[in-house]
Amino acid sequence: MSKVDVLLGLQWGDEGKGKAVDFLAPKYNIVARFQGGPNAGHTLEFDGKKHVLHQIPSGIFHPEILNVIGNGVVIDPIVFAREIRDLEPFGVDASKTLILSNKAQLIIPTHKLIDKALELSKGEEKIGSTLRGIGPTYQDKIGRHGLRIGDIIHKDFDVKYQKLKKQHLSLLSTLELDDDFHQQEQEFFKSLDLMRKFKIQSTEYLINESLKSGKDILAEGAQGTLLDIDFGSYPFVTSSNTTTAGACTGLGIAPNQINEVFGIFKAYCTRVGSGPFPTELFNQEGEDLRRLGNEFGATTGRPRRCGWLDIPALNYACMLNGVTQLFMMKADVLSDVTPVKICESYNSSNGIIKEFPYIWDDTFSPIFREVPSWKLNGVPAYSDLPDNLHSFIHSIEQSVGVPIHLISLGPDRNETVLKKS
Ligand code: IMP
């Protein structure tokens, strides 16, 4: 039976989804992105090379796999063109294996200006947006005046573009344009020419017809569950549904077509940008995690905030997504970190709670349990992992009620341990 499996992040993004998709991709005929846009940075490492993909699905390095950018995604043509060019030296001709939904929304240069202006206007309360134009583009989508990829191949595109740009400029009338705005605009139009060479179609038909004909699909999520527009720590969230439900609306898949849901999490937590982070470390332990885990943003290079694994948050994410299998990333980073801590509940003014609170403020505090660390030597088979790592895995499985099937011990494809082959 053909199926749609979903792979998504259970924390605040940067869980290692790129590596996980790349690892799983050979089992599928299609890899499809369903939400987000160039705010994402999915890192893949193999053959001694590191690749960071922002908008292009992580199946692109497998020539036999079809990659789809679904209708739920927002696309910046400039970033798209750069990504396509960056793939060429590695012999990847994306035009053969990448299809774009005609209903994906287009990020235009003024969306990025609006993003910047809105973020600046928030002052101390800024979200810490990647400033890639994500929010304003989704705002235009919901406001029903956005431009879609299907529009770029229609003859009235220029008229529609000018209309939207004018609307944006009137919003921005009190601001000066960035010095490089005109250059950005030129690059935008040049990039559209490249984009027009790709297949642009109603990918919901392609996906559903592929399923009927027995093909298997992997839906690749971006960002993480705790950045979901509905369930994340609003307003410090991204502008899309990063949960399994987002795969249905972002690709045109009926909910009853979803099979496995792979939930990716790090053995600790990180977050970029502002917003609540219950287990955040403000001390040397946090700095050590940042250094050992090389926790700097793949898209913006910003240092990531670091903290211990948060079980109530992980439980919440598993519940929202219907996770059937867990993949634990970066377990190697905690090798030799003494002691390792896990947050299993929170203290609140109403006593101990295990639910992720509506608002996290200073009436809450995390309750940690210390666990012994482990020492890793290479990449052993599952049964040969250190005992303390086995205990760590079992205790998470027990708390969350979902099995951990994959443990990542390094960035390379080969540094991966499977519970069952
Ligand atoms: P935006 O989606 O770029 O507007 O950013 C909104 C919030 O989500 C900010 O806190 C960003 O740092 C965060 N964010 C967006 N994309 C990612 C991602 O791919 N990984 C981690 N955080 C992200």
Boltz pocket constraint, residues with backbone or C-beta under 6 A from the ligand:
constraints:
  - pocket:
      binder: B
      contacts: [[A, 12], [A, 13], [A, 14], [A, 39], [A, 40], [A, 41], [A, 127], [A, 128], [A, 129], [A, 130], [A, 131], [A, 132], [A, 134], [A, 135], [A, 222], [A, 223], [A, 224], [A, 227], [A, 236], [A, 237], [A, 238], [A, 239], [A, 272], [A, 273], [A, 274]]
      max_distance: 6.0
